[in-house]
Each structure stands twice: as structure tokens, then as C-alpha cells.
Amino acid sequence: MAAKVSAFIGIGANLGDARVQVEQALAALARLPQSRLTAQSRLFRTAPVDAGGDDFINAVARIETELPAPALLEQLQALELAAGRERPFRNAPRTLDLDLLLYGDQVIDTPALTVPHPRLAQRAFALIPLLQIDPFISIPGHGAAHQFVPRVADQAITKL
């Protein structure tokens, strides 16, 4: 039996009924094999960063999982596809975006997966909901997550 790992997943959508998409994604995360949803942030509204389109609805979820990181990434991508996710260009508007932000205290750097997520400390839509779940969390290789809040203070984020 594999050891359980706490993984944090960023959730976002800005096409269709984005709020419903995020809520359905949270429910789907609770059904992942060998995993259990243990916490979720509130929903937030944020303006797109380095992208166009409507505002995003965002959240972060924490799961306890026995899935190895690559298998978890495959599950997340399958959920995106099931929600109609298309990738016509970088940062395109999306029906659902699921990002593996943290996988325990591991640092992973492969062509398919980088953890911690490389822009986690630069994006209010990921950092603020993450800190809502765990105000004392550290980003492996970078230190306490809360130290990065001043860097994202100019990014509008609103609790729903």
C-alpha cells in the first residue's frame, strides 16, 4: 500500500457556468480513486492573469491520496477533458483548469509535471485560497507561502 500524501489542487474556470464547473470539479475530486477530499477553500472571483476572457471562479482543494503524482495528474487531466477543456493556445479561456500545486513536500521537475506549480507564489488566485486552507503551509524549495502575499497584492480577488 502506498503512503498517503497531501496534495493541493488549484481549480479554475471562466467559460460557461464557471461556478458550477468549479463546484462539480470539487465533487469529482472527492471521487478520485485512492483519494479523499479533506479540505476546500471558498470560491473566489479573479480577473484573468496573462490571459483574456471573463473573470475566473477559483478554489483550492486538499486531497489525501495514494496515487503517485503522475497518476494524479492523469486523473486531473481526464476531469478537465470530461468538462470540455480545450487547449487552443496558452492561457486560453477554459471550462475547467486543474493544477497540481503541491504534492506533499516533494519537488518534481519532469517534462510532464512541475511541482510545486511554478507560478504558485505569483498568482493570488492560487496562493490566497491555498493559505485559506493552511495559513502556515510552506512551498517546498521556497519557504512559507504567506511571505509571497505582498507580491500578489495588486491582483484583484473577491470571495464569493
Buried (B, 14 or more C-beta within 10 A) or exposed (E): EEEBBBBBBBBBBBBBEBBEBBBBBBEBBBEBEBBBBBBBBEBBBBBBBEBEEBBBBBBBBBBBBBBEBBBBBEBBBEBBEEBEBEEEEEEBBBBBBBBBBBBBEEEBEEEEBEBBBEBBBBBBBBBBBBBBBBEEBBBBEEEEBBEBEEEBEEBEBEEE
